Amino acid sequence: MIKLIASDLDGTLVPEGTPDINPEVFEVIRKLKEKGILFAAASGRQYQSMYKLLDPIQNDVIFIAENGGYVVCRDRDIDCCSFEKPLFEEIIRYLRKMNRGYILVNAPKTAYMDCRDQAFVDQMRRGYKLRLDQIEDVLQVTEPVVKVALYCGDDAAAVAEPAKKFFQGRVHVMAAGKNWVDFVKEGVDKGAALRKVQQFMHITKEETMAFGDNHNDLGMLGCAGESYAVANAREEVKKAAKYVTDSNLQDGVLKVLRTLL
């Protein structure tokens, strides 16, 4: 029997970088909870962005934010994995030298940018519903940093490859969607976070279902006995998943969730 469901958001449950979610999702997740089935939203997004997106059910779900770097339930921190400052600074210097896009620095409750492209900053706030502060230099951030992200406006998978080699064994680098490359602490990903949730809730892999579409979902899918890729997922994700459901635009996740009611 399924006791825990974990789903990616962008590209899986909602269109990439939007607040557009089918309201029926809220109703179904509430009904699943009544049946004793927990729902975990797992995303590269910051916690505040996820919290706003899932506002009607914010007290009914577990939040796996920042690609596993920050895990919260009912505003209670379950896990927070932050960089040591020298490594954080090295990542920023590397990305500035690469000069491929915009850098986003995420603390547990606030994101920071020193980007001067106001239209891009406004889009981040509007589309992802980020709590985002513009500052003079992101190296001035004094809070714990759980993720650094690069918006490259290109094929993130290709951009991520040289970074993976450069930071091998020190930083977990992953493509998150088509346009984002995420940097989190080594050993951190959605799968590691989901395992912690499973342990915390005494739930097994066989009692877990997961949904995803991109490289950063592979670890999570591997922690679920029932794993689904949406039809718009990367081919590597489809091969890793046990099943393929309809695309995010066709409510593929929601269709599977309905079968559990």
Short mmCIF file of the C-alpha atoms (twelve columns), coordinates in Angstrom:
data_MODEL
# 
_entry.id   MODEL 
# 
loop_
_atom_site.group_PDB 
_atom_site.id 
_atom_site.type_symbol 
_atom_site.label_atom_id 
_atom_site.label_alt_id 
_atom_site.label_comp_id 
_atom_site.label_asym_id 
_atom_site.label_seq_id 
_atom_site.Cartn_x 
_atom_site.Cartn_y 
_atom_site.Cartn_z 
_atom_site.pdbx_PDB_model_num 
ATOM 1   C CA . MET A 1   0.000  0.000  0.000   1 
ATOM 2   C CA . ILE A 2   1.252  3.464  -0.912  1 
ATOM 3   C CA . LYS A 3   1.807  5.688  2.135   1 
ATOM 4   C CA . LEU A 4   3.982  8.469  0.655   1 
ATOM 5   C CA . ILE A 5   3.896  10.283 -2.696  1 
ATOM 6   C CA . ALA A 6   6.682  12.605 -3.837  1 
ATOM 7   C CA . SER A 7   6.334  14.771 -6.925  1 
ATOM 8   C CA . ASP A 8   8.524  17.267 -8.700  1 
ATOM 9   C CA . LEU A 9   6.816  20.566 -9.565  1 
ATOM 10  C CA . ASP A 10  8.214  22.336 -12.651 1 
ATOM 11  C CA . GLY A 11  7.779  20.257 -15.779 1 
ATOM 12  C CA . THR A 12  5.983  17.531 -13.820 1 
ATOM 13  C CA . LEU A 13  3.066  18.955 -11.853 1 
ATOM 14  C CA . VAL A 14  3.073  22.488 -13.333 1 
ATOM 15  C CA . PRO A 15  4.449  24.116 -16.506 1 
ATOM 16  C CA . GLU A 16  8.081  25.175 -16.040 1 
ATOM 17  C CA . GLY A 17  8.529  28.409 -14.101 1 
ATOM 18  C CA . THR A 18  4.836  29.166 -13.635 1 
ATOM 19  C CA . PRO A 19  2.334  29.327 -10.755 1 
ATOM 20  C CA . ASP A 20  -0.236 27.490 -12.914 1 
ATOM 21  C CA . ILE A 21  -1.589 24.498 -11.022 1 
ATOM 22  C CA . ASN A 22  -4.851 22.620 -11.486 1 
ATOM 23  C CA . PRO A 23  -6.939 23.419 -8.356  1 
ATOM 24  C CA . GLU A 24  -8.132 19.813 -8.293  1 
ATOM 25  C CA . VAL A 25  -4.633 18.863 -7.124  1 
ATOM 26  C CA . PHE A 26  -5.388 20.478 -3.752  1 
ATOM 27  C CA . GLU A 27  -8.615 18.526 -3.317  1 
ATOM 28  C CA . VAL A 28  -7.011 15.220 -4.260  1 
ATOM 29  C CA . ILE A 29  -4.036 15.710 -1.904  1 
ATOM 30  C CA . ARG A 30  -6.420 16.466 0.982   1 
ATOM 31  C CA . LYS A 31  -8.394 13.280 0.227   1 
ATOM 32  C CA . LEU A 32  -5.172 11.259 0.038   1 
ATOM 33  C CA . LYS A 33  -4.163 12.575 3.455   1 
ATOM 34  C CA . GLU A 34  -7.536 11.455 4.846   1 
ATOM 35  C CA . LYS A 35  -6.693 7.972  3.547   1 
ATOM 36  C CA . GLY A 36  -3.326 8.089  5.339   1 
ATOM 37  C CA . ILE A 37  -1.241 8.877  2.255   1 
ATOM 38  C CA . LEU A 38  1.272  11.732 2.699   1 
ATOM 39  C CA . PHE A 39  2.299  14.045 -0.141  1 
ATOM 40  C CA . ALA A 40  5.771  15.570 -0.506  1 
ATOM 41  C CA . ALA A 41  6.400  18.330 -3.038  1 
ATOM 42  C CA . ALA A 42  10.014 18.039 -4.237  1 
ATOM 43  C CA . SER A 43  11.514 20.875 -6.243  1 
ATOM 44  C CA . GLY A 44  14.561 22.909 -7.109  1 
ATOM 45  C CA . ARG A 45  12.475 25.916 -6.105  1 
ATOM 46  C CA . GLN A 46  12.963 27.730 -2.819  1 
ATOM 47  C CA . TYR A 47  10.684 26.896 0.088   1 
ATOM 48  C CA . GLN A 48  8.815  30.220 -0.038  1 
ATOM 49  C CA . SER A 49  8.047  29.764 -3.747  1 
ATOM 50  C CA . MET A 50  6.676  26.266 -3.122  1 
ATOM 51  C CA . TYR A 51  4.745  27.468 -0.072  1 
ATOM 52  C CA . LYS A 52  2.965  30.130 -2.148  1 
ATOM 53  C CA . LEU A 53  2.232  27.738 -5.015  1 
ATOM 54  C CA . LEU A 54  0.668  25.197 -2.648  1 
ATOM 55  C CA . ASP A 55  -0.886 27.764 -0.315  1 
ATOM 56  C CA . PRO A 56  -4.301 26.036 0.104   1 
ATOM 57  C CA . ILE A 57  -2.602 22.834 1.329   1 
ATOM 58  C CA . GLN A 58  0.554  24.260 2.911   1 
ATOM 59  C CA . ASN A 59  -0.135 22.421 6.198   1 
ATOM 60  C CA . ASP A 60  -0.966 19.149 4.453   1 
ATOM 61  C CA . VAL A 61  2.304  18.535 2.575   1 
ATOM 62  C CA . ILE A 62  6.013  18.019 3.154   1 
ATOM 63  C CA . PHE A 63  8.272  20.447 1.299   1 
ATOM 64  C CA . ILE A 64  11.523 19.123 -0.192  1 
ATOM 65  C CA . ALA A 65  12.983 22.412 -1.432  1 
ATOM 66  C CA . GLU A 66  16.246 23.456 -3.103  1 
ATOM 67  C CA . ASN A 67  16.699 20.037 -4.750  1 
ATOM 68  C CA . GLY A 68  16.815 18.408 -1.337  1 
ATOM 69  C CA . GLY A 69  18.882 21.044 0.451   1 
ATOM 70  C CA . TYR A 70  16.028 22.157 2.695   1 
ATOM 71  C CA . VAL A 71  13.181 19.976 4.004   1 
ATOM 72  C CA . VAL A 72  10.230 21.472 5.910   1 
ATOM 73  C CA . CYS A 73  6.925  20.213 7.300   1 
ATOM 74  C CA . ARG A 74  4.379  22.565 8.885   1 
ATOM 75  C CA . ASP A 75  7.081  25.251 9.058   1 
ATOM 76  C CA . ARG A 76  9.292  22.896 11.055  1 
ATOM 77  C CA . ASP A 77  12.781 22.303 9.668   1 
ATOM 78  C CA . ILE A 78  13.493 18.607 9.115   1 
ATOM 79  C CA . ASP A 79  16.819 19.079 7.324   1 
ATOM 80  C CA . CYS A 80  19.015 21.961 6.126   1 
ATOM 81  C CA . CYS A 81  22.243 21.322 4.196   1 
ATOM 82  C CA . SER A 82  24.325 24.455 3.619   1 
ATOM 83  C CA . PHE A 83  27.714 25.153 2.026   1 
ATOM 84  C CA . GLU A 84  30.815 26.091 3.956   1 
ATOM 85  C CA . LYS A 85  31.620 29.673 3.018   1 
ATOM 86  C CA . PRO A 86  34.924 29.026 1.132   1 
ATOM 87  C CA . LEU A 87  33.201 26.505 -1.140  1 
ATOM 88  C CA . PHE A 88  30.245 28.837 -1.699  1 
ATOM 89  C CA . GLU A 89  32.638 31.607 -2.710  1 
ATOM 90  C CA . GLU A 90  34.486 29.244 -5.086  1 
ATOM 91  C CA . ILE A 91  31.201 28.368 -6.835  1 
ATOM 92  C CA . ILE A 92  30.370 32.058 -7.332  1 
ATOM 93  C CA . ARG A 93  33.826 32.787 -8.753  1 
ATOM 94  C CA . TYR A 94  33.521 29.792 -11.098 1 
ATOM 95  C CA . LEU A 95  30.124 30.926 -12.395 1 
ATOM 96  C CA . ARG A 96  31.279 34.509 -12.864 1 
ATOM 97  C CA . LYS A 97  34.236 33.279 -14.890 1 
ATOM 98  C CA . MET A 98  31.899 31.100 -16.959 1 
ATOM 99  C CA . ASN A 99  29.741 34.181 -17.674 1 
ATOM 100 C CA . ARG A 100 26.822 32.180 -19.055 1 
ATOM 101 C CA . GLY A 101 23.792 33.694 -17.337 1 
ATOM 102 C CA . TYR A 102 22.285 34.867 -14.059 1 
ATOM 103 C CA . ILE A 103 23.311 33.633 -10.599 1 
ATOM 104 C CA . LEU A 104 20.717 32.951 -7.901  1 
ATOM 105 C CA . VAL A 105 21.809 32.310 -4.304  1 
ATOM 106 C CA . ASN A 106 19.298 30.603 -2.025  1 
ATOM 107 C CA . ALA A 107 19.214 30.749 1.753   1 
ATOM 108 C CA . PRO A 108 16.467 28.743 3.512   1 
ATOM 109 C CA . LYS A 109 13.870 31.529 3.462   1 
ATOM 110 C CA . THR A 110 15.167 34.109 0.929   1 
ATOM 111 C CA . ALA A 111 16.900 34.136 -2.458  1 
ATOM 112 C CA . TYR A 112 19.466 36.740 -3.512  1 
ATOM 113 C CA . MET A 113 20.666 38.134 -6.846  1 
ATOM 114 C CA . ASP A 114 23.044 40.902 -7.848  1 
ATOM 115 C CA . CYS A 115 21.562 40.859 -11.350 1 
ATOM 116 C CA . ARG A 116 20.871 44.271 -12.905 1 
ATOM 117 C CA . ASP A 117 18.377 42.950 -15.480 1 
ATOM 118 C CA . GLN A 118 15.203 44.165 -13.771 1 
ATOM 119 C CA . ALA A 119 12.893 42.431 -16.249 1 
ATOM 120 C CA . PHE A 120 14.506 39.077 -15.438 1 
ATOM 121 C CA . VAL A 121 14.315 39.700 -11.690 1 
ATOM 122 C CA . ASP A 122 10.636 40.643 -11.989 1 
ATOM 123 C CA . GLN A 123 9.961  37.462 -13.964 1 
ATOM 124 C CA . MET A 124 11.604 35.376 -11.247 1 
ATOM 125 C CA . ARG A 125 9.344  36.963 -8.656  1 
ATOM 126 C CA . ARG A 126 6.238  36.682 -10.810 1 
ATOM 127 C CA . GLY A 127 6.717  33.246 -12.416 1 
ATOM 128 C CA . TYR A 128 8.409  31.321 -9.593  1 
ATOM 129 C CA . LYS A 129 6.878  33.467 -6.815  1 
ATOM 130 C CA . LEU A 130 10.323 33.854 -5.277  1 
ATOM 131 C CA . ARG A 131 11.055 35.812 -2.157  1 
ATOM 132 C CA . LEU A 132 13.972 37.530 -3.840  1 
ATOM 133 C CA . ASP A 133 16.245 40.336 -2.647  1 
ATOM 134 C CA . GLN A 134 18.492 42.285 -5.010  1 
ATOM 135 C CA . ILE A 135 21.814 43.112 -3.380  1 
ATOM 136 C CA . GLU A 136 25.084 44.648 -4.515  1 
ATOM 137 C CA . ASP A 137 27.084 41.400 -4.421  1 
ATOM 138 C CA . VAL A 138 25.842 37.880 -3.625  1 
ATOM 139 C CA . LEU A 139 29.156 37.179 -1.890  1 
ATOM 140 C CA . GLN A 140 27.840 39.440 0.864   1 
ATOM 141 C CA . VAL A 141 25.169 36.894 1.837   1 
ATOM 142 C CA . THR A 142 25.766 35.913 5.478   1 
ATOM 143 C CA . GLU A 143 22.911 33.412 5.913   1 
ATOM 144 C CA . PRO A 144 23.453 29.679 5.337   1 
ATOM 145 C CA . VAL A 145 23.389 29.009 1.578   1 
ATOM 146 C CA . VAL A 146 21.601 25.792 0.634   1 
ATOM 147 C CA . LYS A 147 21.791 26.174 -3.155  1 
ATOM 148 C CA . VAL A 148 23.422 28.221 -5.887  1 
ATOM 149 C CA . ALA A 149 21.672 28.196 -9.263  1 
ATOM 150 C CA . LEU A 150 22.675 29.403 -12.701 1 
ATOM 151 C CA . TYR A 151 20.007 30.447 -15.191 1 
ATOM 152 C CA . CYS A 152 21.808 29.730 -18.452 1 
ATOM 153 C CA . GLY A 153 18.963 30.183 -20.966 1 
ATOM 154 C CA . ASP A 154 20.308 27.195 -22.891 1 
ATOM 155 C CA . ASP A 155 20.624 23.419 -22.593 1 
ATOM 156 C CA . ALA A 156 21.326 23.146 -18.883 1 
ATOM 157 C CA . ALA A 157 22.443 19.523 -19.214 1 
ATOM 158 C CA . ALA A 158 25.331 20.529 -21.490 1 
ATOM 159 C CA . VAL A 159 26.284 23.522 -19.339 1 
ATOM 160 C CA . ALA A 160 26.327 21.321 -16.233 1 
ATOM 161 C CA . GLU A 161 28.875 18.808 -17.567 1 
ATOM 162 C CA . PRO A 162 32.097 20.856 -17.169 1 
ATOM 163 C CA . ALA A 163 30.921 22.070 -13.760 1 
ATOM 164 C CA . LYS A 164 30.369 18.467 -12.643 1 
ATOM 165 C CA . LYS A 165 33.953 17.615 -13.556 1 
ATOM 166 C CA . PHE A 166 35.400 20.736 -11.922 1 
ATOM 167 C CA . PHE A 167 33.558 20.196 -8.604  1 
ATOM 168 C CA . GLN A 168 33.590 16.396 -8.632  1 
ATOM 169 C CA . GLY A 169 33.462 14.977 -5.114  1 
ATOM 170 C CA . ARG A 170 32.872 18.412 -3.567  1 
ATOM 171 C CA . VAL A 171 29.593 19.741 -4.985  1 
ATOM 172 C CA . HIS A 172 26.552 18.008 -6.456  1 
ATOM 173 C CA . VAL A 173 25.906 19.734 -9.797  1 
ATOM 174 C CA . MET A 174 22.747 18.923 -11.740 1 
ATOM 175 C CA . ALA A 175 20.576 20.173 -14.581 1 
ATOM 176 C CA . ALA A 176 17.210 21.283 -13.211 1 
ATOM 177 C CA . GLY A 177 14.869 21.868 -16.115 1 
ATOM 178 C CA . LYS A 178 16.021 23.149 -19.488 1 
ATOM 179 C CA . ASN A 179 17.445 26.452 -18.249 1 
ATOM 180 C CA . TRP A 180 18.810 25.893 -14.735 1 
ATOM 181 C CA . VAL A 181 21.995 24.348 -13.377 1 
ATOM 182 C CA . ASP A 182 21.869 23.771 -9.610  1 
ATOM 183 C CA . PHE A 183 24.760 23.474 -7.171  1 
ATOM 184 C CA . VAL A 184 24.069 21.859 -3.790  1 
ATOM 185 C CA . LYS A 185 26.199 20.244 -1.136  1 
ATOM 186 C CA . GLU A 186 27.806 16.930 -2.109  1 
ATOM 187 C CA . GLY A 187 25.476 14.065 -1.232  1 
ATOM 188 C CA . VAL A 188 22.387 16.280 -1.419  1 
ATOM 189 C CA . ASP A 189 19.585 15.613 -3.883  1 
ATOM 190 C CA . LYS A 190 15.864 14.889 -3.865  1 
ATOM 191 C CA . GLY A 191 16.547 11.200 -3.364  1 
ATOM 192 C CA . ALA A 192 18.654 11.722 -0.233  1 
ATOM 193 C CA . ALA A 193 15.992 14.073 1.137   1 
ATOM 194 C CA . LEU A 194 13.209 11.603 0.359   1 
ATOM 195 C CA . ARG A 195 15.103 8.840  2.173   1 
ATOM 196 C CA . LYS A 196 15.284 11.074 5.256   1 
ATOM 197 C CA . VAL A 197 11.535 11.658 5.050   1 
ATOM 198 C CA . GLN A 198 10.955 7.913  4.694   1 
ATOM 199 C CA . GLN A 199 13.090 7.226  7.754   1 
ATOM 200 C CA . PHE A 200 11.404 10.010 9.727   1 
ATOM 201 C CA . MET A 201 7.939  8.664  8.849   1 
ATOM 202 C CA . HIS A 202 8.907  4.951  9.002   1 
ATOM 203 C CA . ILE A 203 7.844  4.423  5.384   1 
ATOM 204 C CA . THR A 204 9.550  1.975  3.027   1 
ATOM 205 C CA . LYS A 205 10.588 2.326  -0.593  1 
ATOM 206 C CA . GLU A 206 7.824  -0.108 -1.573  1 
ATOM 207 C CA . GLU A 207 5.273  2.154  0.125   1 
ATOM 208 C CA . THR A 208 6.480  5.204  -1.851  1 
ATOM 209 C CA . MET A 209 5.397  6.620  -5.220  1 
ATOM 210 C CA . ALA A 210 7.333  9.359  -7.066  1 
ATOM 211 C CA . PHE A 211 6.949  11.510 -10.196 1 
ATOM 212 C CA . GLY A 212 9.557  13.451 -12.183 1 
ATOM 213 C CA . ASP A 213 10.734 14.756 -15.522 1 
ATOM 214 C CA . ASN A 214 14.393 15.781 -15.303 1 
ATOM 215 C CA . HIS A 215 17.885 14.716 -14.225 1 
ATOM 216 C CA . ASN A 216 17.433 16.141 -10.734 1 
ATOM 217 C CA . ASP A 217 14.502 13.756 -10.185 1 
ATOM 218 C CA . LEU A 218 16.445 10.537 -10.820 1 
ATOM 219 C CA . GLY A 219 17.535 10.036 -7.213  1 
ATOM 220 C CA . MET A 220 13.975 10.498 -6.009  1 
ATOM 221 C CA . LEU A 221 12.554 8.039  -8.545  1 
ATOM 222 C CA . GLY A 222 15.119 5.493  -7.372  1 
ATOM 223 C CA . CYS A 223 13.724 5.730  -3.830  1 
ATOM 224 C CA . ALA A 224 10.201 4.790  -4.898  1 
ATOM 225 C CA . GLY A 225 8.797  1.357  -5.574  1 
ATOM 226 C CA . GLU A 226 6.261  2.974  -7.899  1 
ATOM 227 C CA . SER A 227 8.050  5.564  -10.060 1 
ATOM 228 C CA . TYR A 228 6.554  7.606  -12.890 1 
ATOM 229 C CA . ALA A 229 8.003  9.874  -15.570 1 
ATOM 230 C CA . VAL A 230 5.670  12.320 -17.277 1 
ATOM 231 C CA . ALA A 231 5.424  12.062 -21.070 1 
ATOM 232 C CA . ASN A 232 7.423  15.299 -21.526 1 
ATOM 233 C CA . ALA A 233 10.319 13.964 -19.405 1 
ATOM 234 C CA . ARG A 234 13.854 13.502 -20.665 1 
ATOM 235 C CA . GLU A 235 14.492 10.083 -22.174 1 
ATOM 236 C CA . GLU A 236 16.921 9.170  -19.374 1 
ATOM 237 C CA . VAL A 237 14.139 9.771  -16.849 1 
ATOM 238 C CA . LYS A 238 11.629 7.699  -18.792 1 
ATOM 239 C CA . LYS A 239 14.106 4.808  -18.876 1 
ATOM 240 C CA . ALA A 240 14.728 5.090  -15.127 1 
ATOM 241 C CA . ALA A 241 11.033 5.190  -14.199 1 
ATOM 242 C CA . LYS A 242 8.834  2.126  -13.843 1 
ATOM 243 C CA . TYR A 243 5.950  3.812  -15.693 1 
ATOM 244 C CA . VAL A 244 5.275  6.776  -18.003 1 
ATOM 245 C CA . THR A 245 2.129  8.843  -17.515 1 
ATOM 246 C CA . ASP A 246 0.670  11.748 -19.492 1 
ATOM 247 C CA . SER A 247 2.531  15.051 -19.732 1 
ATOM 248 C CA . ASN A 248 2.366  17.848 -17.182 1 
ATOM 249 C CA . LEU A 249 0.083  19.808 -19.520 1 
ATOM 250 C CA . GLN A 250 -2.308 16.830 -19.589 1 
ATOM 251 C CA . ASP A 251 -2.363 16.429 -15.782 1 
ATOM 252 C CA . GLY A 252 -0.422 13.174 -15.888 1 
ATOM 253 C CA . VAL A 253 0.380  13.206 -12.160 1 
ATOM 254 C CA . LEU A 254 -3.156 14.101 -11.175 1 
ATOM 255 C CA . LYS A 255 -4.565 11.237 -13.254 1 
ATOM 256 C CA . VAL A 256 -2.425 8.725  -11.363 1 
ATOM 257 C CA . LEU A 257 -3.256 10.269 -7.981  1 
ATOM 258 C CA . ARG A 258 -6.980 9.900  -8.681  1 
ATOM 259 C CA . THR A 259 -6.534 6.133  -8.982  1 
ATOM 260 C CA . LEU A 260 -5.428 5.992  -5.315  1 
ATOM 261 C CA . LEU A 261 -8.672 7.495  -3.997  1 
# 
